[in-house]
Amino acid sequence: MNHIALCALAALCTATPALAQDQDQELWLTGGFGAKLGDQTKFEFDTVTRFGNDAGGLYEVEINTQVVQELGGGLNIAGGYVRNINYSRGNVTSTEDRLRAHVGYATTVGPVKLSGRVRLEVRFRSDGDDTGYRLRPQLKATLPLGKKSPFSLVASHESFIPLNDTDWRQRAGHERMRNFAGVNWKATKLIGIEAGYMNQYNFRPAPARDVMDHALSLSAILSF
Protein backbone atom coordinates (compact mmCIF):
# COMPACT_ATOMS: atom_id res chain seq x y z
CA MET A 1 0.00 0.00 0.00
CA ASN A 2 2.86 2.38 0.82
CA HIS A 3 4.46 1.72 -2.57
CA ILE A 4 1.08 2.46 -4.19
CA ALA A 5 0.85 5.76 -2.29
CA LEU A 6 4.30 6.84 -3.47
CA CYS A 7 3.48 5.89 -7.06
CA ALA A 8 0.28 7.91 -6.82
CA LEU A 9 2.23 10.96 -5.63
CA ALA A 10 4.73 10.50 -8.46
CA ALA A 11 1.86 10.36 -10.94
CA LEU A 12 0.47 13.58 -9.49
CA CYS A 13 3.88 15.20 -9.80
CA THR A 14 4.21 14.41 -13.48
CA ALA A 15 0.60 15.26 -14.35
CA THR A 16 0.30 18.80 -15.71
CA PRO A 17 -2.35 20.67 -17.70
CA ALA A 18 -2.34 19.54 -21.30
CA LEU A 19 -3.09 22.92 -22.85
CA ALA A 20 0.27 24.61 -22.26
CA GLN A 21 1.56 26.12 -25.49
CA ASP A 22 4.92 27.64 -24.57
CA GLN A 23 7.61 25.27 -23.29
CA ASP A 24 11.27 25.53 -22.32
CA GLN A 25 14.07 23.02 -21.68
CA GLU A 26 16.17 23.82 -18.63
CA LEU A 27 18.97 22.70 -16.31
CA TRP A 28 18.86 23.38 -12.55
CA LEU A 29 22.00 22.92 -10.43
CA THR A 30 21.97 23.06 -6.61
CA GLY A 31 24.87 22.93 -4.19
CA GLY A 32 24.78 23.48 -0.46
CA PHE A 33 25.49 22.37 3.06
CA GLY A 34 23.85 21.97 6.45
CA ALA A 35 25.59 22.36 9.81
CA LYS A 36 24.28 21.60 13.29
CA LEU A 37 24.14 24.55 15.68
CA GLY A 38 22.83 22.39 18.52
CA ASP A 39 20.98 19.15 19.20
CA GLN A 40 17.76 20.44 17.60
CA THR A 41 19.01 23.39 15.55
CA LYS A 42 20.57 23.43 12.08
CA PHE A 43 21.89 26.09 9.70
CA GLU A 44 21.29 25.47 5.98
CA PHE A 45 22.81 27.19 2.96
CA ASP A 46 22.43 26.48 -0.74
CA THR A 47 22.68 28.10 -4.14
CA VAL A 48 20.49 27.25 -7.12
CA THR A 49 21.62 28.11 -10.65
CA ARG A 50 19.10 27.79 -13.47
CA PHE A 51 19.72 27.73 -17.22
CA GLY A 52 17.10 27.80 -19.98
CA ASN A 53 16.90 27.88 -23.76
CA ASP A 54 14.45 30.79 -23.86
CA ALA A 55 16.77 33.04 -21.82
CA GLY A 56 19.84 32.10 -23.85
CA GLY A 57 21.54 30.29 -20.97
CA LEU A 58 21.76 31.47 -17.37
CA TYR A 59 18.52 33.08 -16.21
CA GLU A 60 18.46 32.83 -12.40
CA VAL A 61 20.76 32.50 -9.38
CA GLU A 62 19.18 31.94 -5.98
CA ILE A 63 21.12 32.08 -2.70
CA ASN A 64 19.24 30.61 0.27
CA THR A 65 20.01 30.65 3.98
CA GLN A 66 17.87 29.49 6.88
CA VAL A 67 17.94 28.19 10.44
CA VAL A 68 15.74 25.17 11.23
CA GLN A 69 14.55 24.37 14.76
CA GLU A 70 13.15 20.91 15.54
CA LEU A 71 10.27 21.06 18.00
CA GLY A 72 9.77 17.32 18.51
CA GLY A 73 7.08 14.98 17.28
CA GLY A 74 8.07 15.63 13.67
CA LEU A 75 7.36 19.37 13.84
CA ASN A 76 9.87 22.03 12.86
CA ILE A 77 10.00 25.76 12.22
CA ALA A 78 12.48 27.72 10.12
CA GLY A 79 13.34 31.25 9.13
CA GLY A 80 15.80 32.69 6.64
CA TYR A 81 16.81 35.05 3.86
CA VAL A 82 16.98 34.62 0.07
CA ARG A 83 18.81 36.65 -2.56
CA ASN A 84 17.51 36.11 -6.08
CA ILE A 85 19.12 37.48 -9.27
CA ASN A 86 17.41 37.22 -12.67
CA TYR A 87 19.22 37.32 -16.03
CA SER A 88 18.40 37.40 -19.72
CA ARG A 89 21.00 36.99 -22.48
CA GLY A 90 23.76 37.50 -19.92
CA ASN A 91 22.34 40.71 -18.45
CA VAL A 92 20.80 41.23 -14.99
CA THR A 93 17.11 42.11 -15.38
CA SER A 94 16.05 42.30 -11.72
CA THR A 95 17.03 41.35 -8.19
CA GLU A 96 14.88 40.20 -5.30
CA ASP A 97 15.33 39.96 -1.54
CA ARG A 98 13.08 37.61 0.43
CA LEU A 99 12.43 36.96 4.07
CA ARG A 100 10.90 33.56 4.65
CA ALA A 101 9.52 31.41 7.43
CA HIS A 102 7.89 27.99 7.47
CA VAL A 103 6.21 25.39 9.60
CA GLY A 104 7.03 21.78 8.66
CA TYR A 105 6.08 18.26 9.64
CA ALA A 106 7.67 14.86 8.92
CA THR A 107 6.48 11.33 9.61
CA THR A 108 6.89 7.79 8.28
CA VAL A 109 4.24 5.46 6.92
CA GLY A 110 5.84 2.03 6.68
CA PRO A 111 9.03 2.49 4.64
CA VAL A 112 7.89 5.83 3.18
CA LYS A 113 9.03 9.10 4.72
CA LEU A 114 6.48 11.87 4.24
CA SER A 115 7.28 15.51 4.84
CA GLY A 116 5.49 18.74 4.22
CA ARG A 117 5.76 22.43 4.98
CA VAL A 118 3.97 25.71 4.43
CA ARG A 119 6.35 28.59 3.74
CA LEU A 120 5.53 32.31 3.85
CA GLU A 121 7.72 34.66 1.81
CA VAL A 122 7.97 38.45 2.05
CA ARG A 123 9.36 39.74 -1.25
CA PHE A 124 11.16 43.00 -2.16
CA ARG A 125 12.19 43.59 -5.79
CA SER A 126 14.40 46.07 -7.59
CA ASP A 127 11.85 46.67 -10.38
CA GLY A 128 9.03 47.89 -8.10
CA ASP A 129 8.16 49.53 -4.80
CA ASP A 130 5.49 47.18 -3.43
CA THR A 131 6.05 44.33 -0.97
CA GLY A 132 4.80 40.92 -2.12
CA TYR A 133 3.54 38.10 0.08
CA ARG A 134 3.48 34.49 -1.10
CA LEU A 135 2.68 31.05 0.30
CA ARG A 136 4.55 27.93 -0.85
CA PRO A 137 3.05 24.65 0.44
CA GLN A 138 5.08 21.53 -0.36
CA LEU A 139 4.57 17.78 0.03
CA LYS A 140 7.42 15.26 -0.41
CA ALA A 141 7.66 11.46 -0.25
CA THR A 142 10.85 9.39 -0.03
CA LEU A 143 10.98 5.60 -0.46
CA PRO A 144 14.30 3.81 0.32
CA LEU A 145 15.15 1.07 -2.18
CA GLY A 146 15.88 -1.54 0.48
CA LYS A 147 16.89 -1.38 4.14
CA LYS A 148 20.60 -0.97 3.45
CA SER A 149 20.42 0.67 0.04
CA PRO A 150 21.92 4.17 -0.32
CA PHE A 151 19.30 4.94 -2.99
CA SER A 152 15.76 6.27 -2.52
CA LEU A 153 12.94 7.26 -4.85
CA VAL A 154 11.74 10.82 -4.33
CA ALA A 155 8.60 12.65 -5.45
CA SER A 156 7.38 16.10 -4.49
CA HIS A 157 4.80 18.76 -5.29
CA GLU A 158 5.04 22.48 -4.50
CA SER A 159 2.57 25.27 -5.25
CA PHE A 160 3.26 29.02 -5.39
CA ILE A 161 0.33 31.15 -4.18
CA PRO A 162 0.82 34.95 -4.15
CA LEU A 163 -1.43 36.69 -1.62
CA ASN A 164 -1.50 40.18 -3.14
CA ASP A 165 -0.98 42.20 -6.31
CA THR A 166 2.16 44.33 -6.74
CA ASP A 167 3.51 46.95 -9.14
CA TRP A 168 6.16 44.43 -10.31
CA ARG A 169 3.52 42.07 -11.74
CA GLN A 170 2.83 39.66 -8.88
CA ARG A 171 -0.83 38.69 -9.02
CA ALA A 172 -2.80 37.03 -6.25
CA GLY A 173 -3.87 33.44 -6.92
CA HIS A 174 -2.31 30.09 -7.88
CA GLU A 175 0.70 31.27 -9.88
CA ARG A 176 2.90 28.19 -10.35
CA MET A 177 3.51 24.56 -9.42
CA ARG A 178 6.62 22.42 -9.38
CA ASN A 179 6.42 18.64 -9.61
CA PHE A 180 9.53 16.51 -9.19
CA ALA A 181 10.35 12.82 -9.51
CA GLY A 182 13.86 11.45 -9.09
CA VAL A 183 16.43 9.42 -7.20
CA ASN A 184 18.42 10.33 -4.08
CA TRP A 185 21.83 8.77 -3.48
CA LYS A 186 23.47 8.88 -0.06
CA ALA A 187 26.98 8.85 -1.54
CA THR A 188 28.74 9.03 1.84
CA LYS A 189 27.77 9.68 5.43
CA LEU A 190 28.01 13.40 4.73
CA ILE A 191 27.11 13.80 1.05
CA GLY A 192 23.71 13.39 -0.55
CA ILE A 193 23.13 13.63 -4.31
CA GLU A 194 19.72 13.94 -5.96
CA ALA A 195 18.84 13.87 -9.65
CA GLY A 196 15.56 13.83 -11.50
CA TYR A 197 12.96 15.55 -13.65
CA MET A 198 11.36 18.82 -12.57
CA ASN A 199 8.20 19.99 -14.29
CA GLN A 200 7.38 23.63 -13.60
CA TYR A 201 4.01 24.95 -14.78
CA ASN A 202 3.46 28.72 -14.80
CA PHE A 203 -0.12 29.97 -15.00
CA ARG A 204 -0.57 33.15 -17.08
CA PRO A 205 -3.65 35.41 -17.28
CA ALA A 206 -5.43 35.41 -20.64
CA PRO A 207 -4.67 36.11 -23.40
CA ALA A 208 -1.09 35.08 -22.53
CA ARG A 209 -0.31 31.38 -22.80
CA ASP A 210 0.72 29.27 -19.84
CA VAL A 211 4.37 28.18 -19.75
CA MET A 212 5.71 24.69 -18.99
CA ASP A 213 9.38 24.20 -18.11
CA HIS A 214 11.06 20.79 -18.41
CA ALA A 215 14.16 20.76 -16.21
CA LEU A 216 16.90 18.29 -15.41
CA SER A 217 17.53 18.92 -11.72
CA LEU A 218 20.84 17.97 -10.07
CA SER A 219 21.79 18.71 -6.46
CA ALA A 220 24.60 17.90 -4.03
CA ILE A 221 24.28 18.64 -0.31
CA LEU A 222 26.95 18.29 2.38
CA SER A 223 25.63 17.71 5.93
CA PHE A 224 27.75 17.78 9.07
LOTIMI-899390 format. One record per residue (C-alpha): residue in three letters; chain; x, y, z. Coordinates in Angstrom, 1 decimal. Last residue first. Layout:
N
<rest: Ala, kette: A, X: X, Y: Y, Z: Z> .
...
***
This chain:
224
<rest: Phe, kette: A, X: 27.8, Y: 17.8, Z: 9.1> .
<rest: Ser, kette: A, X: 25.6, Y: 17.7, Z: 5.9> .
<rest: Leu, kette: A, X: 26.9, Y: 18.3, Z: 2.4> .
<rest: Ile, kette: A, X: 24.3, Y: 18.6, Z: -0.3> .
<rest: Ala, kette: A, X: 24.6, Y: 17.9, Z: -4.0> .
<rest: Ser, kette: A, X: 21.8, Y: 18.7, Z: -6.5> .
<rest: Leu, kette: A, X: 20.8, Y: 18.0, Z: -10.1> .
<rest: Ser, kette: A, X: 17.5, Y: 18.9, Z: -11.7> .
<rest: Leu, kette: A, X: 16.9, Y: 18.3, Z: -15.4> .
<rest: Ala, kette: A, X: 14.2, Y: 20.8, Z: -16.2> .
<rest: His, kette: A, X: 11.1, Y: 20.8, Z: -18.4> .
<rest: Asp, kette: A, X: 9.4, Y: 24.2, Z: -18.1> .
<rest: Met, kette: A, X: 5.7, Y: 24.7, Z: -19.0> .
<rest: Val, kette: A, X: 4.4, Y: 28.2, Z: -19.7> .
<rest: Asp, kette: A, X: 0.7, Y: 29.3, Z: -19.8> .
<rest: Arg, kette: A, X: -0.3, Y: 31.4, Z: -22.8> .
<rest: Ala, kette: A, X: -1.1, Y: 35.1, Z: -22.5> .
<rest: Pro, kette: A, X: -4.7, Y: 36.1, Z: -23.4> .
<rest: Ala, kette: A, X: -5.4, Y: 35.4, Z: -20.6> .
<rest: Pro, kette: A, X: -3.6, Y: 35.4, Z: -17.3> .
<rest: Arg, kette: A, X: -0.6, Y: 33.1, Z: -17.1> .
<rest: Phe, kette: A, X: -0.1, Y: 30.0, Z: -15.0> .
<rest: Asn, kette: A, X: 3.5, Y: 28.7, Z: -14.8> .
<rest: Tyr, kette: A, X: 4.0, Y: 24.9, Z: -14.8> .
<rest: Gln, kette: A, X: 7.4, Y: 23.6, Z: -13.6> .
<rest: Asn, kette: A, X: 8.2, Y: 20.0, Z: -14.3> .
<rest: Met, kette: A, X: 11.4, Y: 18.8, Z: -12.6> .
<rest: Tyr, kette: A, X: 13.0, Y: 15.5, Z: -13.7> .
<rest: Gly, kette: A, X: 15.6, Y: 13.8, Z: -11.5> .
<rest: Ala, kette: A, X: 18.8, Y: 13.9, Z: -9.7> .
<rest: Glu, kette: A, X: 19.7, Y: 13.9, Z: -6.0> .
<rest: Ile, kette: A, X: 23.1, Y: 13.6, Z: -4.3> .
<rest: Gly, kette: A, X: 23.7, Y: 13.4, Z: -0.6> .
<rest: Ile, kette: A, X: 27.1, Y: 13.8, Z: 1.1> .
<rest: Leu, kette: A, X: 28.0, Y: 13.4, Z: 4.7> .
<rest: Lys, kette: A, X: 27.8, Y: 9.7, Z: 5.4> .
<rest: Thr, kette: A, X: 28.7, Y: 9.0, Z: 1.8> .
<rest: Ala, kette: A, X: 27.0, Y: 8.8, Z: -1.5> .
<rest: Lys, kette: A, X: 23.5, Y: 8.9, Z: -0.1> .
<rest: Trp, kette: A, X: 21.8, Y: 8.8, Z: -3.5> .
<rest: Asn, kette: A, X: 18.4, Y: 10.3, Z: -4.1> .
<rest: Val, kette: A, X: 16.4, Y: 9.4, Z: -7.2> .
<rest: Gly, kette: A, X: 13.9, Y: 11.5, Z: -9.1> .
<rest: Ala, kette: A, X: 10.4, Y: 12.8, Z: -9.5> .
<rest: Phe, kette: A, X: 9.5, Y: 16.5, Z: -9.2> .
<rest: Asn, kette: A, X: 6.4, Y: 18.6, Z: -9.6> .
<rest: Arg, kette: A, X: 6.6, Y: 22.4, Z: -9.4> .
<rest: Met, kette: A, X: 3.5, Y: 24.6, Z: -9.4> .
<rest: Arg, kette: A, X: 2.9, Y: 28.2, Z: -10.3> .
<rest: Glu, kette: A, X: 0.7, Y: 31.3, Z: -9.9> .
<rest: His, kette: A, X: -2.3, Y: 30.1, Z: -7.9> .
<rest: Gly, kette: A, X: -3.9, Y: 33.4, Z: -6.9> .
<rest: Ala, kette: A, X: -2.8, Y: 37.0, Z: -6.2> .
<rest: Arg, kette: A, X: -0.8, Y: 38.7, Z: -9.0> .
<rest: Gln, kette: A, X: 2.8, Y: 39.7, Z: -8.9> .
<rest: Arg, kette: A, X: 3.5, Y: 42.1, Z: -11.7> .
<rest: Trp, kette: A, X: 6.2, Y: 44.4, Z: -10.3> .
<rest: Asp, kette: A, X: 3.5, Y: 47.0, Z: -9.1> .
<rest: Thr, kette: A, X: 2.2, Y: 44.3, Z: -6.7> .
<rest: Asp, kette: A, X: -1.0, Y: 42.2, Z: -6.3> .
<rest: Asn, kette: A, X: -1.5, Y: 40.2, Z: -3.1> .
<rest: Leu, kette: A, X: -1.4, Y: 36.7, Z: -1.6> .
<rest: Pro, kette: A, X: 0.8, Y: 34.9, Z: -4.1> .
<rest: Ile, kette: A, X: 0.3, Y: 31.1, Z: -4.2> .
<rest: Phe, kette: A, X: 3.3, Y: 29.0, Z: -5.4> .
<rest: Ser, kette: A, X: 2.6, Y: 25.3, Z: -5.2> .
<rest: Glu, kette: A, X: 5.0, Y: 22.5, Z: -4.5> .
<rest: His, kette: A, X: 4.8, Y: 18.8, Z: -5.3> .
<rest: Ser, kette: A, X: 7.4, Y: 16.1, Z: -4.5> .
<rest: Ala, kette: A, X: 8.6, Y: 12.6, Z: -5.5> .
<rest: Val, kette: A, X: 11.7, Y: 10.8, Z: -4.3> .
<rest: Leu, kette: A, X: 12.9, Y: 7.3, Z: -4.9> .
<rest: Ser, kette: A, X: 15.8, Y: 6.3, Z: -2.5> .
<rest: Phe, kette: A, X: 19.3, Y: 4.9, Z: -3.0> .
<rest: Pro, kette: A, X: 21.9, Y: 4.2, Z: -0.3> .
<rest: Ser, kette: A, X: 20.4, Y: 0.7, Z: 0.0> .
<rest: Lys, kette: A, X: 20.6, Y: -1.0, Z: 3.4> .
<rest: Lys, kette: A, X: 16.9, Y: -1.4, Z: 4.1> .
<rest: Gly, kette: A, X: 15.9, Y: -1.5, Z: 0.5> .
<rest: Leu, kette: A, X: 15.2, Y: 1.1, Z: -2.2> .
<rest: Pro, kette: A, X: 14.3, Y: 3.8, Z: 0.3> .
<rest: Leu, kette: A, X: 11.0, Y: 5.6, Z: -0.5> .
<rest: Thr, kette: A, X: 10.8, Y: 9.4, Z: 0.0> .
<rest: Ala, kette: A, X: 7.7, Y: 11.5, Z: -0.2> .
<rest: Lys, kette: A, X: 7.4, Y: 15.3, Z: -0.4> .
<rest: Leu, kette: A, X: 4.6, Y: 17.8, Z: 0.0> .
<rest: Gln, kette: A, X: 5.1, Y: 21.5, Z: -0.4> .
<rest: Pro, kette: A, X: 3.0, Y: 24.7, Z: 0.4> .
<rest: Arg, kette: A, X: 4.6, Y: 27.9, Z: -0.8> .
<rest: Leu, kette: A, X: 2.7, Y: 31.0, Z: 0.3> .
<rest: Arg, kette: A, X: 3.5, Y: 34.5, Z: -1.1> .
<rest: Tyr, kette: A, X: 3.5, Y: 38.1, Z: 0.1> .
<rest: Gly, kette: A, X: 4.8, Y: 40.9, Z: -2.1> .
<rest: Thr, kette: A, X: 6.0, Y: 44.3, Z: -1.0> .
<rest: Asp, kette: A, X: 5.5, Y: 47.2, Z: -3.4> .
<rest: Asp, kette: A, X: 8.2, Y: 49.5, Z: -4.8> .
<rest: Gly, kette: A, X: 9.0, Y: 47.9, Z: -8.1> .
<rest: Asp, kette: A, X: 11.8, Y: 46.7, Z: -10.4> .
<rest: Ser, kette: A, X: 14.4, Y: 46.1, Z: -7.6> .
<rest: Arg, kette: A, X: 12.2, Y: 43.6, Z: -5.8> .
<rest: Phe, kette: A, X: 11.2, Y: 43.0, Z: -2.2> .
<rest: Arg, kette: A, X: 9.4, Y: 39.7, Z: -1.2> .
<rest: Val, kette: A, X: 8.0, Y: 38.5, Z: 2.1> .
<rest: Glu, kette: A, X: 7.7, Y: 34.7, Z: 1.8> .
<rest: Leu, kette: A, X: 5.5, Y: 32.3, Z: 3.9> .
<rest: Arg, kette: A, X: 6.4, Y: 28.6, Z: 3.7> .
<rest: Val, kette: A, X: 4.0, Y: 25.7, Z: 4.4> .
<rest: Arg, kette: A, X: 5.8, Y: 22.4, Z: 5.0> .
<rest: Gly, kette: A, X: 5.5, Y: 18.7, Z: 4.2> .
<rest: Ser, kette: A, X: 7.3, Y: 15.5, Z: 4.8> .
<rest: Leu, kette: A, X: 6.5, Y: 11.9, Z: 4.2> .
<rest: Lys, kette: A, X: 9.0, Y: 9.1, Z: 4.7> .
<rest: Val, kette: A, X: 7.9, Y: 5.8, Z: 3.2> .
<rest: Pro, kette: A, X: 9.0, Y: 2.5, Z: 4.6> .
<rest: Gly, kette: A, X: 5.8, Y: 2.0, Z: 6.7> .
<rest: Val, kette: A, X: 4.2, Y: 5.5, Z: 6.9> .
<rest: Thr, kette: A, X: 6.9, Y: 7.8, Z: 8.3> .
<rest: Thr, kette: A, X: 6.5, Y: 11.3, Z: 9.6> .
<rest: Ala, kette: A, X: 7.7, Y: 14.9, Z: 8.9> .
<rest: Tyr, kette: A, X: 6.1, Y: 18.3, Z: 9.6> .
<rest: Gly, kette: A, X: 7.0, Y: 21.8, Z: 8.7> .
<rest: Val, kette: A, X: 6.2, Y: 25.4, Z: 9.6> .
<rest: His, kette: A, X: 7.9, Y: 28.0, Z: 7.5> .
<rest: Ala, kette: A, X: 9.5, Y: 31.4, Z: 7.4> .
<rest: Arg, kette: A, X: 10.9, Y: 33.6, Z: 4.6> .
<rest: Leu, kette: A, X: 12.4, Y: 37.0, Z: 4.1> .
<rest: Arg, kette: A, X: 13.1, Y: 37.6, Z: 0.4> .
<rest: Asp, kette: A, X: 15.3, Y: 40.0, Z: -1.5> .
<rest: Glu, kette: A, X: 14.9, Y: 40.2, Z: -5.3> .
<rest: Thr, kette: A, X: 17.0, Y: 41.4, Z: -8.2> .
<rest: Ser, kette: A, X: 16.0, Y: 42.3, Z: -11.7> .
<rest: Thr, kette: A, X: 17.1, Y: 42.1, Z: -15.4> .
<rest: Val, kette: A, X: 20.8, Y: 41.2, Z: -15.0> .
<rest: Asn, kette: A, X: 22.3, Y: 40.7, Z: -18.4> .
<rest: Gly, kette: A, X: 23.8, Y: 37.5, Z: -19.9> .
<rest: Arg, kette: A, X: 21.0, Y: 37.0, Z: -22.5> .
<rest: Ser, kette: A, X: 18.4, Y: 37.4, Z: -19.7> .
<rest: Tyr, kette: A, X: 19.2, Y: 37.3, Z: -16.0> .
<rest: Asn, kette: A, X: 17.4, Y: 37.2, Z: -12.7> .
<rest: Ile, kette: A, X: 19.1, Y: 37.5, Z: -9.3> .
<rest: Asn, kette: A, X: 17.5, Y: 36.1, Z: -6.1> .
<rest: Arg, kette: A, X: 18.8, Y: 36.7, Z: -2.6> .
<rest: Val, kette: A, X: 17.0, Y: 34.6, Z: 0.1> .
<rest: Tyr, kette: A, X: 16.8, Y: 35.1, Z: 3.9> .
<rest: Gly, kette: A, X: 15.8, Y: 32.7, Z: 6.6> .
<rest: Gly, kette: A, X: 13.3, Y: 31.3, Z: 9.1> .
<rest: Ala, kette: A, X: 12.5, Y: 27.7, Z: 10.1> .
<rest: Ile, kette: A, X: 10.0, Y: 25.8, Z: 12.2> .
<rest: Asn, kette: A, X: 9.9, Y: 22.0, Z: 12.9> .
<rest: Leu, kette: A, X: 7.4, Y: 19.4, Z: 13.8> .
<rest: Gly, kette: A, X: 8.1, Y: 15.6, Z: 13.7> .
<rest: Gly, kette: A, X: 7.1, Y: 15.0, Z: 17.3> .
<rest: Gly, kette: A, X: 9.8, Y: 17.3, Z: 18.5> .
<rest: Leu, kette: A, X: 10.3, Y: 21.1, Z: 18.0> .
<rest: Glu, kette: A, X: 13.2, Y: 20.9, Z: 15.5> .
<rest: Gln, kette: A, X: 14.5, Y: 24.4, Z: 14.8> .
<rest: Val, kette: A, X: 15.7, Y: 25.2, Z: 11.2> .
<rest: Val, kette: A, X: 17.9, Y: 28.2, Z: 10.4> .
<rest: Gln, kette: A, X: 17.9, Y: 29.5, Z: 6.9> .
<rest: Thr, kette: A, X: 20.0, Y: 30.6, Z: 4.0> .
<rest: Asn, kette: A, X: 19.2, Y: 30.6, Z: 0.3> .
<rest: Ile, kette: A, X: 21.1, Y: 32.1, Z: -2.7> .
<rest: Glu, kette: A, X: 19.2, Y: 31.9, Z: -6.0> .
<rest: Val, kette: A, X: 20.8, Y: 32.5, Z: -9.4> .
<rest: Glu, kette: A, X: 18.5, Y: 32.8, Z: -12.4> .
<rest: Tyr, kette: A, X: 18.5, Y: 33.1, Z: -16.2> .
<rest: Leu, kette: A, X: 21.8, Y: 31.5, Z: -17.4> .
<rest: Gly, kette: A, X: 21.5, Y: 30.3, Z: -21.0> .
<rest: Gly, kette: A, X: 19.8, Y: 32.1, Z: -23.9> .
<rest: Ala, kette: A, X: 16.8, Y: 33.0, Z: -21.8> .
<rest: Asp, kette: A, X: 14.5, Y: 30.8, Z: -23.9> .
<rest: Asn, kette: A, X: 16.9, Y: 27.9, Z: -23.8> .
<rest: Gly, kette: A, X: 17.1, Y: 27.8, Z: -20.0> .
<rest: Phe, kette: A, X: 19.7, Y: 27.7, Z: -17.2> .
<rest: Arg, kette: A, X: 19.1, Y: 27.8, Z: -13.5> .
<rest: Thr, kette: A, X: 21.6, Y: 28.1, Z: -10.6> .
<rest: Val, kette: A, X: 20.5, Y: 27.2, Z: -7.1> .
<rest: Thr, kette: A, X: 22.7, Y: 28.1, Z: -4.1> .
<rest: Asp, kette: A, X: 22.4, Y: 26.5, Z: -0.7> .
<rest: Phe, kette: A, X: 22.8, Y: 27.2, Z: 3.0> .
<rest: Glu, kette: A, X: 21.3, Y: 25.5, Z: 6.0> .
<rest: Phe, kette: A, X: 21.9, Y: 26.1, Z: 9.7> .
<rest: Lys, kette: A, X: 20.6, Y: 23.4, Z: 12.1> .
<rest: Thr, kette: A, X: 19.0, Y: 23.4, Z: 15.5> .
<rest: Gln, kette: A, X: 17.8, Y: 20.4, Z: 17.6> .
<rest: Asp, kette: A, X: 21.0, Y: 19.1, Z: 19.2> .
<rest: Gly, kette: A, X: 22.8, Y: 22.4, Z: 18.5> .
<rest: Leu, kette: A, X: 24.1, Y: 24.5, Z: 15.7> .
<rest: Lys, kette: A, X: 24.3, Y: 21.6, Z: 13.3> .
<rest: Ala, kette: A, X: 25.6, Y: 22.4, Z: 9.8> .
<rest: Gly, kette: A, X: 23.8, Y: 22.0, Z: 6.5> .
<rest: Phe, kette: A, X: 25.5, Y: 22.4, Z: 3.1> .
<rest: Gly, kette: A, X: 24.8, Y: 23.5, Z: -0.5> .
<rest: Gly, kette: A, X: 24.9, Y: 22.9, Z: -4.2> .
<rest: Thr, kette: A, X: 22.0, Y: 23.1, Z: -6.6> .
<rest: Leu, kette: A, X: 22.0, Y: 22.9, Z: -10.4> .
<rest: Trp, kette: A, X: 18.9, Y: 23.4, Z: -12.5> .
<rest: Leu, kette: A, X: 19.0, Y: 22.7, Z: -16.3> .
<rest: Glu, kette: A, X: 16.2, Y: 23.8, Z: -18.6> .
<rest: Gln, kette: A, X: 14.1, Y: 23.0, Z: -21.7> .
<rest: Asp, kette: A, X: 11.3, Y: 25.5, Z: -22.3> .
<rest: Gln, kette: A, X: 7.6, Y: 25.3, Z: -23.3> .
<rest: Asp, kette: A, X: 4.9, Y: 27.6, Z: -24.6> .
<rest: Gln, kette: A, X: 1.6, Y: 26.1, Z: -25.5> .
<rest: Ala, kette: A, X: 0.3, Y: 24.6, Z: -22.3> .
<rest: Leu, kette: A, X: -3.1, Y: 22.9, Z: -22.8> .
<rest: Ala, kette: A, X: -2.3, Y: 19.5, Z: -21.3> .
<rest: Pro, kette: A, X: -2.4, Y: 20.7, Z: -17.7> .
<rest: Thr, kette: A, X: 0.3, Y: 18.8, Z: -15.7> .
<rest: Ala, kette: A, X: 0.6, Y: 15.3, Z: -14.3> .
<rest: Thr, kette: A, X: 4.2, Y: 14.4, Z: -13.5> .
<rest: Cys, kette: A, X: 3.9, Y: 15.2, Z: -9.8> .
<rest: Leu, kette: A, X: 0.5, Y: 13.6, Z: -9.5> .
<rest: Ala, kette: A, X: 1.9, Y: 10.4, Z: -10.9> .
<rest: Ala, kette: A, X: 4.7, Y: 10.5, Z: -8.5> .
<rest: Leu, kette: A, X: 2.2, Y: 11.0, Z: -5.6> .
<rest: Ala, kette: A, X: 0.3, Y: 7.9, Z: -6.8> .
<rest: Cys, kette: A, X: 3.5, Y: 5.9, Z: -7.1> .
<rest: Leu, kette: A, X: 4.3, Y: 6.8, Z: -3.5> .
<rest: Ala, kette: A, X: 0.9, Y: 5.8, Z: -2.3> .
<rest: Ile, kette: A, X: 1.1, Y: 2.5, Z: -4.2> .
<rest: His, kette: A, X: 4.5, Y: 1.7, Z: -2.6> .
<rest: Asn, kette: A, X: 2.9, Y: 2.4, Z: 0.8> .
<rest: Met, kette: A, X: 0.0, Y: 0.0, Z: 0.0> .
***
